Amino acid sequence: MDTISTGMVIAFAMQCYKEGLLTKEDTGGIELTFGNKEALLVLIEKIAYREGLGDLLSQGSYLVAKKIGKGAEKFIYQVKGQEIPMHDPRVKTGVGLQYALSDYGADHMKAAHDLFFKDKDSVGVKEMKGLGILKPVSPTDIGGKKVALFKLLDIYWTVFDILGVCDFGYVPRSVGTLDELLEIIRATTGWITTWFELMKLGERSINMSRIFNHREGFTSKDDTLPEVFFHNFKNGPLDGQRAINKEDFRKALRLRYQLMGWDPDTGIPAPAKLIELGLDWLIDEIKR
């Protein structure tokens, strides 16, 4: 069981209960109200053993909403069927790009977060010049500089995933440097590799995942965010502020496609990019 998806599907069920889409009969007598911590613990166990309402909720909020119907879809917060984490992209737009563009659904660990690059003294700006990260970018920027930064960070953390490296161990999250990690990789493999080669490795992985998703029916329309993030905050210190402009976000997605060498409308990798990455054997796959 995943902590994020479990929490989100229970929160969704509580919202449905509040809206009258689920009743006490559906919950097996559980008073499924927000703040009822006893109900939360009971539901976690029911999901684990697929008992009663837990059997339905174990399928995740996306499928549950479809089965409940009656407008339940507007209460789910997901991308590509996976529930969003707690991080709000209205204050960290790069996280929003992660949610929308992750090939396996919303994930806050697809790339490093915006705050590591917010000013000239940020660890990401100071320690990652070797990858071309030279200037700070505001956490709420959604323009070209943020998209270019995200492209690099997405590839960089994909390399971590391939190598099995902890995201928390190296810059920008921790004290380990790019040079130190490269030295470890060389010592472990015996390969005289470079960061250029490693970044191409990450880029190949992202392109292969993109083509896999294309084959399975995902399109650029699935690169999106829950509608709530295109509206201002309600209440709190940012009340009435920080909505992501939908048109600006659409432009950011289009630019990311272009920076990756993908079709700007469909987000499908171009044959020339696949040839560059040694993935020409996938050209027929995208033609199909």
GUNUTOR-710703 format. One record per residue (C-alpha): residue number from 0; x, y, z. Coordinates in steps of 0.05 Angstrom, whole numbers, plus 32768, in hexadecimal, padded with zeros to 4 digits. Example, Ala and Ser with C-alpha at 12.3 -4.5 7.8 and 13.67 -1.06 7.14 Angstrom:
NODE num east north   up
NODE   0 80F6  7FA6 809C
NODE   1 8111  7FEB 808F
***
This chain:
NODE num east north   up
NODE   0 8000  8000 8000
NODE   1 8019  8045 7FEE
NODE   2 8011  807A 8024
NODE   3 8001  80B2 7FF3
NODE   4 7FCD  808C 7FCA
NODE   5 7FAE  806E 8008
NODE   6 7FA6  80B1 802A
NODE   7 7F8A  80D1 7FEB
NODE   8 7F58  809B 7FDC
NODE   9 7F3E  809E 8024
NODE  10 7F39  80EA 8020
NODE  11 7F13  80E2 7FDF
NODE  12 7EE4  80B1 8000
NODE  13 7ED9  80E2 8039
NODE  14 7EC8  8119 8007
NODE  15 7E97  80EA 7FE5
NODE  16 7E78  80DB 8029
NODE  17 7E71  8126 8036
NODE  18 7E50  8131 7FF2
NODE  19 7E20  80F7 7FFD
NODE  20 7E3F  80CC 7FC6
NODE  21 7E50  8097 7FFA
NODE  22 7E21  8086 8034
NODE  23 7E28  8061 8076
NODE  24 7E0E  8024 8052
NODE  25 7E48  8028 8021
NODE  26 7E7B  8032 8059
NODE  27 7E62  7FFA 8084
NODE  28 7E4B  8029 80BB
NODE  29 7E8B  8052 80BD
NODE  30 7E81  809C 80C8
NODE  31 7EB0  80B0 8090
NODE  32 7EBA  80F9 80A3
NODE  33 7EF9  8123 809D
NODE  34 7F20  8122 80DE
NODE  35 7F06  80DE 80F3
NODE  36 7F49  80BD 8100
NODE  37 7F29  807C 8119
NODE  38 7F05  8075 80D6
NODE  39 7F47  8080 80B2
NODE  40 7F69  8047 80D7
NODE  41 7F2E  8018 80CB
NODE  42 7F2D  8028 8080
NODE  43 7F78  801D 8078
NODE  44 7F6F  7FD6 8093
NODE  45 7F31  7FCB 8068
NODE  46 7F57  7FE0 802A
NODE  47 7F91  7FB2 803C
NODE  48 7F61  7F76 8043
NODE  49 7F31  7F8E 800C
NODE  50 7EF6  7F8B 803B
NODE  51 7EB5  7FB2 8030
NODE  52 7EC2  7FF8 8016
NODE  53 7F0C  7FE9 801A
NODE  54 7F05  7FBA 7FDF
NODE  55 7EED  7FF3 7FB4
NODE  56 7F1F  8026 7FCE
NODE  57 7F59  7FF7 7FC3
NODE  58 7F52  8005 7F79
NODE  59 7F67  804E 7F81
NODE  60 7F3E  808E 7F7C
NODE  61 7F3E  8091 7F2F
NODE  62 7F1A  804F 7F26
NODE  63 7EEF  8058 7F65
NODE  64 7ED5  809B 7F4A
NODE  65 7EC0  8079 7F09
NODE  66 7E9B  8043 7F30
NODE  67 7E78  8074 7F5F
NODE  68 7E66  80A4 7F27
NODE  69 7E35  80DC 7F37
NODE  70 7E6C  8110 7F2D
NODE  71 7E9E  80F0 7F5C
NODE  72 7ED5  80FC 7F28
NODE  73 7EDA  8146 7F3C
NODE  74 7EF2  8132 7F81
NODE  75 7F2F  810A 7F6C
NODE  76 7F74  8128 7F66
NODE  77 7F9E  80FD 7F38
NODE  78 7FC8  80FB 7EF9
NODE  79 7FC8  80BE 7ECC
NODE  80 7FA1  8099 7F02
NODE  81 7FD3  80A5 7F3B
NODE  82 7FC0  80D1 7F76
NODE  83 7FE7  8112 7F80
NODE  84 8015  811B 7FBD
NODE  85 8010  8153 7FF0
NODE  86 803C  8186 7FCB
NODE  87 8014  81BE 7FAB
NODE  88 802D  81D4 7F66
NODE  89 800F  8218 7F6E
NODE  90 804B  822A 7F99
NODE  91 807C  81FB 7F75
NODE  92 806C  81FA 7F2B
NODE  93 80A4  81C9 7F1B
NODE  94 8080  8196 7F46
NODE  95 8043  81A3 7F1B
NODE  96 806C  8191 7EDE
NODE  97 8081  8151 7F01
NODE  98 803A  813E 7F10
NODE  99 8022  814B 7EC9
NODE 100 805D  812D 7EA4
NODE 101 806F  80F0 7ECD
NODE 102 8063  80B4 7EA2
NODE 103 8048  808A 7EDC
NODE 104 801A  80BF 7EFB
NODE 105 8021  80F7 7F2D
NODE 106 8062  80F2 7F54
NODE 107 8087  8126 7F7E
NODE 108 80C9  8101 7F76
NODE 109 80CF  8103 7F2A
NODE 110 80FF  813D 7F30
NODE 111 811D  816C 7F64
NODE 112 80EE  81A0 7F81
NODE 113 80EE  81EA 7F6F
NODE 114 8108  8204 7FB2
NODE 115 814D  81E7 7FA5
NODE 116 8156  8219 7F6D
NODE 117 8133  8257 7F87
NODE 118 816F  8286 7F90
NODE 119 81BA  828A 7F82
NODE 120 81CB  826B 7FC5
NODE 121 819E  822E 7FBB
NODE 122 81C3  81EC 7FBC
NODE 123 81AB  81D9 7F76
NODE 124 81C5  8219 7F57
NODE 125 8207  8216 7F7C
NODE 126 8216  81CC 7F71
NODE 127 81F6  81B8 7F2E
NODE 128 8217  81E7 7EFD
NODE 129 8236  81AA 7EDB
NODE 130 81F1  8198 7EC0
NODE 131 81E5  81DF 7EA6
NODE 132 81BD  81F9 7EE2
NODE 133 81DB  823E 7EE9
NODE 134 81A5  826E 7F01
NODE 135 816D  826B 7F34
NODE 136 8124  8265 7F1F
NODE 137 80E9  827C 7F49
NODE 138 80C0  8242 7F66
NODE 139 8081  8260 7F48
NODE 140 809E  826E 7F03
NODE 141 807B  8246 7ECC
NODE 142 80A2  8262 7E90
NODE 143 80DA  824A 7E65
NODE 144 8110  824B 7E9B
NODE 145 80E7  821D 7EC8
NODE 146 80D8  81ED 7E8F
NODE 147 8122  81E9 7E7B
NODE 148 8135  81DD 7EC4
NODE 149 8100  81A6 7ECB
NODE 150 811A  8184 7E8C
NODE 151 8160  817D 7EAA
NODE 152 8146  8168 7EEF
NODE 153 8117  8134 7ED2
NODE 154 814F  8114 7EAB
NODE 155 817F  8118 7EE7
NODE 156 814F  80F6 7F17
NODE 157 813E  80C2 7EE3
NODE 158 8188  80AF 7EE5
NODE 159 8181  80A7 7F30
NODE 160 8146  8078 7F25
NODE 161 816D  804E 7EF3
NODE 162 81AA  8049 7F20
NODE 163 8183  803D 7F60
NODE 164 81A0  807C 7F7F
NODE 165 817A  809C 7FB9
NODE 166 815E  80E0 7FA5
NODE 167 816F  80FA 7FEA
NODE 168 81B9  80E8 7FE5
NODE 169 81D3  811A 7FB2
NODE 170 81CA  8161 7F9B
NODE 171 819C  8185 7F9D
NODE 172 817E  815E 7FD7
NODE 173 81BD  814F 7FFE
NODE 174 8208  8156 8006
NODE 175 821E  8124 7FD1
NODE 176 8239  8147 7F93
NODE 177 8233  8137 7F49
NODE 178 827D  8127 7F46
NODE 179 827A  80F8 7F82
NODE 180 823F  80D1 7F64
NODE 181 8263  80CB 7F21
NODE 182 82A1  80B0 7F44
NODE 183 8277  807C 7F68
NODE 184 8255  8067 7F27
NODE 185 8299  8060 7F04
NODE 186 82B6  8038 7F3E
NODE 187 827A  800A 7F42
NODE 188 8273  7FFB 7EF8
NODE 189 82BA  8004 7EDE
NODE 190 829E  8031 7EA7
NODE 191 82C0  8074 7E98
NODE 192 827B  8094 7E91
NODE 193 8269  80DE 7E92
NODE 194 822D  8107 7EA7
NODE 195 821F  8113 7E5D
NODE 196 8218  80C8 7E52
NODE 197 81EF  80BF 7E92
NODE 198 81BF  80F8 7E7F
NODE 199 81B4  80D7 7E3B
NODE 200 81A5  8097 7E60
NODE 201 816E  80BB 7E88
NODE 202 8153  80DB 7E48
NODE 203 814E  8098 7E26
NODE 204 8126  807D 7E61
NODE 205 80F5  80B7 7E5F
NODE 206 80EB  80AF 7E14
NODE 207 80E0  8065 7E19
NODE 208 80AC  8070 7E50
NODE 209 808A  80A4 7E25
NODE 210 8084  8074 7DEB
NODE 211 806C  803C 7E19
NODE 212 8034  806A 7E33
NODE 213 8023  807F 7DEC
NODE 214 801B  8036 7DD9
NODE 215 7FEE  802A 7E15
NODE 216 7FBF  8063 7E02
NODE 217 7FD9  809F 7E29
NODE 218 7FDB  80E2 7E04
NODE 219 7FF1  8129 7E12
NODE 220 7FAC  8134 7E30
NODE 221 7FC2  8109 7E6A
NODE 222 7FFA  813A 7E79
NODE 223 7FCF  8165 7EA6
NODE 224 7FC0  817B 7EED
NODE 225 7F82  8176 7F18
NODE 226 7F56  81B3 7F0C
NODE 227 7F5F  81CB 7F54
NODE 228 7FA5  81E4 7F45
NODE 229 7F8B  8214 7F10
NODE 230 7F63  8239 7F46
NODE 231 7F7B  8266 7F7E
NODE 232 7F84  824E 7FC4
NODE 233 7F48  8252 7FF2
NODE 234 7F56  826C 8038
NODE 235 7F9A  826D 805A
NODE 236 7FD4  829E 804E
NODE 237 7FCE  8297 8002
NODE 238 7F83  829F 7FFE
NODE 239 7F6E  82B6 7FB9
NODE 240 7FB4  82AE 7F9B
NODE 241 7FE3  8281 7F73
NODE 242 7FB6  825D 7F41
NODE 243 7FDF  823F 7F09
NODE 244 7FCB  825F 7EC8
NODE 245 7FB1  8227 7E9C
NODE 246 7FC9  8246 7E5B
NODE 247 800F  8251 7E78
NODE 248 8011  8209 7E90
NODE 249 7FFC  81F1 7E4B
NODE 250 8035  8219 7E2C
NODE 251 8065  81FC 7E5E
NODE 252 8051  81B5 7E4B
NODE 253 8059  81C6 7E01
NODE 254 809E  81E3 7E0D
NODE 255 80B3  81A6 7E34
NODE 256 809F  817A 7DFA
NODE 257 80C9  81A5 7DCB
NODE 258 8105  81A5 7DF9
NODE 259 8102  8159 7DFB
NODE 260 80FE  8153 7DAF
NODE 261 80B5  813E 7DB0
NODE 262 807B  8153 7D85
NODE 263 8062  8194 7DA6
NODE 264 8019  8181 7D9D
NODE 265 8019  8136 7DAD
NODE 266 8056  812F 7DDA
NODE 267 806C  80F3 7DB1
NODE 268 80B8  80ED 7DA8
NODE 269 80CF  8101 7D63
NODE 270 80F5  80CD 7D39
NODE 271 8132  80FA 7D37
NODE 272 8135  80FB 7D84
NODE 273 8130  80AF 7D86
NODE 274 8168  80A9 7D54
NODE 275 8193  80D7 7D7E
NODE 276 8187  80AC 7DBC
NODE 277 8193  806A 7D99
NODE 278 8149  8059 7D9E
NODE 279 813C  8056 7D53
NODE 280 811E  8010 7D5E
NODE 281 80E2  8033 7D7D
NODE 282 80D2  805E 7D41
NODE 283 80A2  8029 7D25
NODE 284 8080  8027 7D6A
NODE 285 806D  8071 7D67
NODE 286 8056  806A 7D1F
NODE 287 8025  8035 7D34
***
